[in-house]
Amino acid sequence: MSLHIDENMFDFNPETLPKVAHKTLVIGDLKRWRAAGRDTMACSHFQFAGLDDLTAEVIAAFDPEIILSPLVGTSFDVLEVAEKLQQINFKGRYRAICTDIPDVEIIRSDVAQVAPDLDFDLFQVPSDHP
């Protein structure tokens, strides 16, 4: 039995992308990222913000389905972001990005204490170190 893949089954029409793309808000140190030459330009489904920019008005205007941040930033950590999202009643998903850590349950538990209604988890990215 051979597998036949119809090239027309994959629709990459830009007009259909907004229907399936998720709006993502990335929280970070925008000044440092820009100084390092990173692109922080917003687009229709992807936006960058600093922790101070994280307000109910920003969330309402952009309406992200997921918010990403580093576990520990230059001037904030995951608990500060989670607490702010709890305060503004964010209903989407919040994920902190980190390298391999030994006990993720400790972090999940700490976040649950400051933001019990928040849909939180970690995205673990393997470190470059052996």
C-alpha positions as CSV (number, residue, x, y, z in Angstrom):
1,M,0.0,0.0,0.0
2,S,1.4,3.4,-1.0
3,L,0.6,6.7,0.5
4,H,-0.4,9.5,-1.8
5,I,-0.4,13.0,-0.6
6,D,-2.4,15.5,-2.5
7,E,-0.5,18.8,-2.6
8,N,-3.7,20.7,-2.6
9,M,-4.6,19.4,0.8
10,F,-2.3,21.9,2.4
11,D,-3.8,25.3,2.2
12,F,-1.3,28.1,2.6
13,N,-3.5,30.8,1.4
14,P,-2.8,33.9,3.5
15,E,-6.5,34.8,3.6
16,T,-7.1,31.6,5.6
17,L,-4.2,32.0,8.1
18,P,-6.0,34.4,10.5
19,K,-8.7,31.8,10.9
20,V,-6.3,29.3,12.3
21,A,-3.5,31.4,13.8
22,H,-3.4,32.0,17.5
23,K,-2.7,35.5,18.8
24,T,0.4,35.4,20.9
25,L,1.7,38.1,23.3
26,V,5.4,37.9,24.3
27,I,6.4,39.6,27.6
28,G,10.0,40.5,27.9
29,D,12.7,43.2,28.2
30,L,12.0,45.1,24.9
31,K,14.8,47.6,25.3
32,R,17.4,44.9,25.8
33,W,16.0,42.8,22.9
34,R,16.0,45.8,20.6
35,A,19.6,46.7,21.7
36,A,20.6,43.1,20.8
37,G,19.1,43.6,17.3
38,R,16.0,41.4,17.8
39,D,12.9,42.3,15.8
40,T,10.1,43.2,18.1
41,M,7.7,44.5,15.5
42,A,4.1,43.6,16.1
43,C,2.0,41.8,13.5
44,S,-1.6,40.7,13.4
45,H,-1.0,37.5,15.4
46,F,2.1,38.3,17.3
47,Q,2.9,41.2,19.7
48,F,5.6,42.1,22.1
49,A,5.2,44.0,25.4
50,G,7.1,44.8,28.6
51,L,5.7,43.8,32.0
52,D,4.6,47.4,32.6
53,D,2.6,47.3,29.4
54,L,0.6,44.4,30.6
55,T,-2.8,45.9,31.4
56,A,-6.4,44.9,31.0
57,E,-6.7,47.5,28.1
58,V,-3.8,45.9,26.2
59,I,-5.3,42.4,26.7
60,A,-8.7,43.6,25.6
61,A,-7.3,45.3,22.5
62,F,-5.1,42.5,21.3
63,D,-7.1,39.6,22.8
64,P,-4.2,37.0,22.9
65,E,-4.9,33.3,23.3
66,I,-1.5,32.7,24.8
67,I,1.0,34.8,26.6
68,L,4.7,33.8,26.7
69,S,7.5,35.1,28.8
70,P,10.9,33.9,30.1
71,L,10.8,32.1,33.5
72,V,13.1,34.8,34.8
73,G,13.6,38.1,32.9
74,T,16.0,41.0,33.5
75,S,13.5,42.9,35.7
76,F,10.7,40.4,36.4
77,D,10.0,36.7,37.0
78,V,7.2,34.3,36.3
79,L,5.4,35.0,39.6
80,E,5.1,38.8,38.8
81,V,3.7,38.0,35.4
82,A,1.2,35.5,36.7
83,E,0.1,37.8,39.5
84,K,-0.5,40.6,37.1
85,L,-2.5,38.3,34.7
86,Q,-4.6,37.1,37.7
87,Q,-5.3,40.7,38.7
88,I,-6.5,41.7,35.2
89,N,-8.5,38.4,34.9
90,F,-6.7,37.0,31.9
91,K,-8.6,33.9,30.6
92,G,-6.1,32.6,28.0
93,R,-3.0,30.5,28.5
94,Y,0.2,31.7,30.0
95,R,3.4,29.7,29.4
96,A,6.9,30.5,30.8
97,I,9.8,29.5,28.7
98,C,12.8,27.9,30.5
99,T,15.7,25.6,30.0
100,D,15.7,22.2,31.7
101,I,14.8,22.5,35.3
102,P,14.8,19.6,37.8
103,D,11.4,20.1,39.4
104,V,8.8,21.9,37.4
105,E,6.1,21.1,40.0
106,I,7.7,23.6,42.4
107,I,7.2,26.4,39.9
108,R,3.7,25.3,39.0
109,S,2.8,25.2,42.7
110,D,4.3,28.7,43.3
111,V,2.3,30.1,40.3
112,A,-0.9,28.5,41.5
113,Q,-0.5,30.2,44.9
114,V,-0.3,33.7,43.4
115,A,-2.7,33.0,40.4
116,P,-5.0,30.1,41.2
117,D,-7.3,30.8,38.2
118,L,-4.6,31.1,35.6
119,D,-4.0,28.4,32.9
120,F,-0.3,28.1,33.4
121,D,2.4,25.7,32.4
122,L,6.1,25.7,31.3
123,F,7.7,25.3,27.9
124,Q,11.0,23.6,28.6
125,V,13.6,24.2,25.9
126,P,16.7,22.0,26.1
127,S,19.9,23.8,27.2
128,D,22.9,24.0,24.8
129,H,25.1,22.6,27.6
130,P,25.9,18.9,27.8
